[in-house]
Amino acid sequence: MTFLFPWGLLVLVPVAALAVMYLVMLRRRQRYVVRFASLPLLDKVMPERPQWRRHLPAALLLVALALTGLAVARPELPVRVPYERATIVVAIDTSESMRARDVDPDRMTAALDAAGDFIEHLPDTFNVGVVTFAGSTTVIHPPDTDHPAARRSLSMVSTEARTAIGEGVITSLDQIRGIVGPGQEQLPAHIVLLSDGSNTTGRSPTLAAEMAADAGVPVSTIAYGSDSGTLYSAGYSIPVPVDAAALADLSEATGGRPYEAESSNELQDVYREIGSSIGWRTEQREVTPFVAGLALLFGVIAAAFSLRWFSRMI
């Protein structure tokens, strides 16, 4: 919690002093009764009754005063609020290793299905683009709000040799540049990149990460597949393990988050988690009215209990 007027917290000093005075007076009263009342008369002077009733109204009043002091300081709290507009580019590795069958039915099919569901559940106002990368990059759907068309574009994907992760990020950045909102402001953007291997061609992921960081565009990566993944081609068995560490370095350098998935269900969960995070931002919101309302509520409750039990306001 932060405060727009922190000097207002000084109001809590007399509230604390009042609490101390109440405790001191209560202690003095107990000593007086024990000292001057004979033991046979003690039950008459201090009849048996719930002791908490005597203190509850005072405690509630002190809470009300403390909340009032907080309200004077104009408190702020971090609140998650949704973006009204944003640009999301889904970048998918289409290298030949994506045909490995360590994921049912194979890495590529499961990845495209999960990406389609991810696009479907993004807010309608978000621009969504789709980029594929292997030995080269292809923009199969430029960013716009036509989400059904973005999903349909996934059916045009085919695999190629080599893997250009850095180029995939740079092409995604090119698609993001120039997209502005109604007030001509640059929209928030995020790249979600899925790959199962290491960069083998094109510009390096390190350079791409620097460019994304300079542009203020986080790249969240999904390392997809298992270390036991194998590609069968022309009668040969080729190991295609996942390079999760390289993808994690890319995401962390841009302010994104690294994820790993070894099955289609895990991939669906990862996409859902990404979708629930990139559509929101955290900002400070003043909560003075709520704190003031709580202060009034505690004060009213304190007065009500005092009237009910002791026939006086406080």
N, C-alpha and C positions, 0 to 999 in steps of 0.2 A: 504494500500500500504506500502511495506517495501523497503529498499534500500540496495544493496550489498556494495555500497560505499557512506555512508551517508555524509561524508565530502564534497562530490561533490555538496551538496546543498548550500555550501557557494558561489557558482557561482551566486546564486539568489540575493545575497546582492547587487552587482553593478547593477543588473537589476532593483531592487527596487529603488535604488538611481537614476537611469536614469529616471524612471517613475516620481519620485518626482521632478526632475529637469525640466522635460517637463511641468509639471503642474505649477511650479513656473514661468517658462519663459512665459508660456501662460498667466498667470495672469498679469505679468509685461507688456506684450505687450498690453493687453486690457486697462490697466491703462494709458499707454503712448498715445494710440490713443485718448482716451477720454479727456486727459489733454491738448494735443497740437493741436488737430484738432477742428476747429470751427464747431459748429453744422450744418451750411449749407453745409460744405464740408464733413461731416461725412459719408454721403451716398457714396461719391466718394472714400474716403479712405477705407471704409469697405463696398463695394458693397453688395447688397442682393444676397446671394447664400447659398446653403445648408451647414450649419456649420459642419455637421457630416463628410463631405468629407475631411475637413482639418485634422480631427483627426483619421479617420479610418486607414490609412496606418501606422501611428505611433502606434496605439493600436495593430494592427496585428503584427507589428515588435516586440513590447514588449512581446506579447504572444509567438512568435517564440523564442525569447531569453529565456523566462522562461521555455519553453519546452526543450530547449537545456540544460539548467541547470539541469532539471530533468533527462535528458538522461545521463549527466555526472555522476549522482549519481546511475545509473544502477537500475532502479525501478523494483520491482517484484509485481505481483498480484496473488491472489489465483485463480486457474483455475480448473474446473472439468474435469477430464480425465477418460476415461473408463479403467477398469481392462482388461488386456489381458486374464488372467486366474484367476479363483476363484473357491471355493467349497461352494456350497449351500446345506444345508440339510433341507428338508421340514418335519417337525414333526407334526403329526396329531393325535389328541385325538380320540380314537375309543371306548370310554366308552359308556355304554348303554344310557346315557343321550343324546348322539348325535342323538338318534332316535326321539327326541322331534320335534313336528311339528309347533313350533312357527315361523319357517322359511320354506318357500315353496320350495320343497315338504317336506323336513325335513332337520335338521341340517347336517346330514352326507352327503346326496346326494349333497346338495349345496356346502359343504366344499370340497368334492372331485372334483366337476366340476371346482370350482375356482382354486384349487391347480393345476389341469391339465393345465388350461390356463396360470397360472403363470409359470409353468415349460416350456411350449411351447415358451414363449416369452423371456426366458433368453438367453443370448448370447451362441452361439453354442460351444464356447471354455470352457464354465463353466462346472465343474463337479457338477452333481446334484444327491443327494441321497434322499430317502424317508424312514422315520421311523414312525411307528405307536406305540401308547402307550395306554394302558388301565390298567388292573391289571398287565400286563407284557409288555415288549417292543419287537417289531419285526422290523428287517431291511428288508423291502420288496424290496428295491433296493439300493445296495451299490453305493456310489458316483462315477459317470463316466460321459462321454460326450454323452451317448446314451439317449438323452432326450425322444424319442418316447417310449423306453422301460420303462423309469421312469414313463411316463404317463400311460402306460398299467398296470403297477404294482398297480395302484390305484384301479383297478377293483377287486383285491383280498382281499380288506379290509372287515372285519367283526367286529361287536361290541362285547365287553366283559364287565364284571363287574369291578368296581373300576377304579380309575384314578391315574396313576403314572407319574405326570408331571416331577418331579425331575429325574426319571429314563429315561424319554424321552429325556431330555437335555443331560444326561450323555452318553446315547447310541449314540446320535448324535455326541457328542465330540469324542467318540471312533472311529466313522467312519471318522471323519476329520483327526485324527492323522495319520501321515505317508504318507499322500498324498502330494507329492512334485512336483514342476515344472521341466522344462527341465534342469535348472541349479541346481537342487536339493535344491532349496529354498522352505520353507513352503509357500504354497499358501494362500492368504487372504481367510477367511472363514466367513460364517454367517449362523445362525440357524433361521429359520422362524417357530415358533411354534403356532399352533392353538389349543385352548381348550375352553370348555364351563363350566368348573367347578373347584373345589378345589382339591388339592392333597389329596388323601385318602390312599395311600400305597406307599411303597418304600422309598428311600432316599428323603430328603426334597428339595424343590425348592431352599431354601437358600443355602444349600451345593452345589447344582448344579450350582447356580449362581456364587458362589465363584470359582468353578472349571472352568467355562467358562471365568470368568474375568481373572483368572491366565493364561489361554491359549490364551487370547486375541481374543476370539470369541464372538462377540455381539449376543444376542438373542433377536430378535424382536418377540413380542407376539401379538396374535389376540384373544381378548375375544369375542367369537362368540355366539350369541343368545340373548334373551331378559330376563329380570327379571321375566316375566310372563310365561316362558317356563314350560311346564308340560309333564311328561312322563306317559303314560298309560300302566300299566303292571299288568296282572292277575286280572283285574277288579279294580285295585287301581289307583288313580290319585296321582302322586308323583311330587311335585314342583322341578324343576331343574334350579334355577336361575344361572346367570353367576357371577363368582367371578373375576370381572375385576381388583380389587385392588391388589389381589395376583399376577396376571399376570403382572401388571404394575411394581410391586416391582421387579419381576424377570428380566424384560427387562432393567429397569433402573440400576440395579446393575451390568449389564454386558456391558453397553454402547449401548444397542439396543434401539428400540422405541416401546412403547405400542400402540396398536390400538384396536378399538372396532368396531364391526359390528353387526347389528340386522336384516339384510336381505341379500339375495343373491346378490343383486345389490351393497349394501354397501361393502360386502366382496370382490366382484370383484374390486371395486375401491381401497380397501385397498391393495390387492395384486399388483395392477398396481402401486400404490405409492411406495410400498416396492421394486418392480422390478426396478423402475426408480432411486432408491437411492442406493441400494446395489451393483449395477453394476458400480459405479463410486467412485472415490476418489478425494480429493482436495489436490493439491500440488502447491507450489510457482513456478511460471514461470517468468523468466526475460523478460521484454517487452521493453528493451532499443531500439531495431530497430524500433518499432512502434512509440515510443515517438519521436525519432530522425526524422522519416519520417514526423510526424505531424509538427515538428518544421520547416523542410524544406518547407512543403506545405504552412504554414502560412507566411513564409518569402517571398516566390514567389508571393503569393497573394498580400502581402503588396507592393512589388515592382511593380507589374502589375497595381494596382490602382493608385499608385503615378505617374507612367509613363503616364497613361491614362488621369489623371485629371490635373497634374501639370508639365508634360513633364520633369520629373526628376526621378531618381531611388528611392530616399527616400526624 
